[in-house]
Amino acid sequence: MRDAPPDAAPAALARRLAGAGALVLLVPAALERLGVVPDDEAVRLPLAFAACALVAARPGARPSRPALVLAALAAVAGALVVLSSVVAPTGATPGPLAFVGPPLAPALLALAVVAGARGLARRDALAAALRATTALATLAAVWTLGEHALGLPAVGPFGRAGVAGPALAALLPVAALTPRGRPRPLRVAPAVAVAAAIVGTGSRTGLGAAALALPVALALARGRAGRPLLAVAAGLALLGAAAVAGVVSGAPVAERVVGRPDTVRVRVGLARAAVALVAERPLLGHGAYGFPAQALRVRDPDEARISAGRRPLAAHDDVLHVAVEGGVGAGLALAAWIVLALVVAVRATRRAAAEGDGAGPAALVGLLLAVAVASLAENPLLASSTVLLAGLAAGAAAAHGRAASPSRRATFPAAVATGLALLATTASARGAASRLHDGSYRASDASRERAYEVAAGRARGGDVPAALEAYATLLAWDAGATEARLDVARLHELAGRAAQAREVLDEARRLDPTRFDVPMRVGHLLLGPERPVDAAALHRMQAADGDRREQPVADVAAVLRAYNEAKALDASRFEVDVGYARVYRRQGELARAGAALRDAKEKAARRGQGLPAELLAESFRLAEAERAPVSDRVNILALTLAAGPFLTPEVAREATRWLDAGDDVERAGGTAATPLGAGELAKADREGATVRLAALLRAGRLDPEPLRAEAAALARDGRDARALAIYRALLADPFAVVDTDLVLEARAVAARADRAVAEQLAARARTLLGLEALARGDGKQALFELEAALAKDPTSVAALLGRAKALALAGRPDEGARELGRAARLDARAWDEAARDATLSGLVPLVPREFLEPPTRR
């Protein structure tokens, strides 16, 4: 084999490769973490092309025939994807930059093969490159371990665990075999660090690839002495295959061995979907991004349930993924590349071992084998980091030990690399709105999310026509964007276009039949909105016994069919039972609604979801239908707002609507068809508004001062009933420290609008006076005021707690304990208040047994 020209000295080459590798690995990750670019792959791809061009364009040996065949196979795979996109596109006709993503990975692989064959042909050059790679592997491992120690996702400079695990697995044989001629601890340290980092990523694909690749590489490096290691590798491969087969068949032993068996089932489900898509278009494929765009139609229901409806963006099998997008020919080209690369690397190792130095080529075999194994369950041949490693390794193996004629320049590969790098840079640098209009946003997950945010941002900003236009563009490029369809349906629904919303949801159900959210949304749409607020409808909603019922459901059977369809997709989701509860409540079947909510709570607890906002919101509405005490309703709604702050605007709008409804009913007057008079209806409406405002205040979503000013202004205008509803919200928390003037202000309004409420507010004022006396140490005056308060309102929890404390300080702890028990029976939060007060906490052990059982709550 001829040496390359003098400027290809190993040390210089090692420095260049180390610099290029650091640039490709570290700079994009650093920029992504600093927020400069939201997706490091967008920067990594053009840098990887530039690094390959730098190596390929150097004076060196011409690529050998095996290297050219490998490069051609990779190029064919990418070219077939582009051809499929142009000849038989699915969806809208792609723009000029819409194909940038998928074909770039095979193109980079082809160029990396050429770069490896030209720059790493000499043994000393390969050794220098492996040393540089070991240094980078150690740095990446330390980075990954550092993130793991800090409790962050352990992905290091690779961006995500699905890339980090396979990449580190590919680097492990290099780190284990490269450091020669050093003290033993220094030889072992890089491999130990990389192995620990693989464990830190939590990638079982990476662990499996490393467990198979490392013993094979060590065995080949040792020649005949390594045959036992080959037997170990073969045994591990058989055990792994048996474990996967056992998980697929549901064997408990295999599931315990594998751990998290659902991820294996997800991979199997994705493989089934990929095979179904290949069968649809075996020759041409579905074009660039065909898998994420089309997989939802043929998605495996079990995989969809396990994935909780999350959209699969890759087949997690490189050969199948490329076959879906470029046809069977593209998949076969990539499969042939994997097999040929391994064969070439094994032969290079045998030739080198015969000459007494097979460690370097053996490391290349291990690297390629790790990538090949990982490609069965992840997508290492679509990620620039692992594509770069695999391509350089295959090229180096193809050139190793072969005679080749020298070549001073390689202008064509350099020109191609530069053009592709510029194309990738152009696509990554364009704004999300521009990408949305030509489809190039589909080049990466992050770009796809940014394009979706463009449309969603317009919707949130209130520009509905522009939002609908952006969503239409998005869906024209990407038929699998179900989230966009759900948003469009919601916009139509809010605008009162129920028929159009139903059409959009039906299309989403056709294209994404395993998405749990879709039939749920159909059910919600058929169920209709919550109560209307016009006076006539409010009168009609009264039942014969005087209960206020919700708006009846127009087509109960259709709603239940939609919810049943969602339940068939995933019976473990609590949302279905919340839907059932909503239907039963709206039909007046409150007992069945309560039972459904209990089922929903059990399911949420089993899934570790606690009490989700949707479940709490329906619990609140059921409490309203059951006419639960105001304090109970306020407590539940405050919890709802704490769990779902996004509900704040809706609750605020409801409060205003109920205040307006109370005014409308009062003006309309009673009718013969309503057992309750207009005054009672208006009072019930305003009570609903009070509950909502009180919950917003307790959850910290409203500022009390402007609300108090509004109530005072209403009172000055003579709108006492509406003002009183707001004052009651301001004073709804019996444990809150409030201004006595506020209570007296509210009482003056109540004296004109509602005598019963005026008495309660008078009791609240006396309670405050009693608490002030307690603070001064005047126990006698405190007892006088608190007993007067309880005479006016025996249910005043604050007065009961104040009297309990006054009695304890007066040396009558047994009586105080009874008052504490009475308060706790009325409101369980009294126990929390007692725990905060030294005097009251001393009474807790003395509370009679009859008060210890807390009141029944939903």
Secondary structure by P-SEA (a helix, b strand, c coil): cccccccccaaaaaaaaaaaaaaaccaaaaaaaacccccaaaaaaaaaaaaaaaaaacccccccaaaaaaaaaaaaaaaaaaaaaaaccccccccccccccaaaaaaaaaaaaaaaaaccccaaaaaaaaaaaaaaaaaaaaaaaaaaaaccccccccccaaaaaaaaaaaaaaaacccccccccccaaaaaaaaaaaaaaccaaaaaaaacaaaaaaaaaacccaaaaaaaaaaaaaaaaaaaaaaaaccaaaaaaaccaaaaaaaaaaaaaaaaaaaaccccccccccccccccccccaaaaaaaccccccccccaaaaaaaaccaaaaaaaaaaaaaaaaaaaaaaaaaaaaccaaaaaaaaaaaaaaaaaaacccccccaaaaaaaaaaaaaaaaccbbbbbbcccaaaaaaaaaaaaaaaaaaaccaaaaaaaccccccaaaaaaaaaaaaaaaaacaaaaaaaaaaaaaaacccaaaaaaaaaaaaaaacaaaaaaaaaaaaaaaccccaaaaaaaaaaaacccccccaaaaaaaccccccccccccccaaaaaaaaaaaaaaccccaaaaaaaaaaaaaacaaaaaaaaaaaaaaaaaaacccccaaaaaaaaaaaaaacccaaaaaaaaaaaaaacccaaaaaaaaaaaaaaaaaaaaaacccccccccaaaaaaaaaaaaaaaaaaaaaaccccaaaaaaaaaaaaaacaaaaaaaaaaaaaccccccccaaaaaaaaaaaaaccaaaaaaaaaaaaaaaaaaaaaacaaaaaaaaaaaaaaaccccaaaaaaaaaaaaaaccaaaaaaaaaaaaaaccaaaaaaaacaaaaaaccccccccccccccc
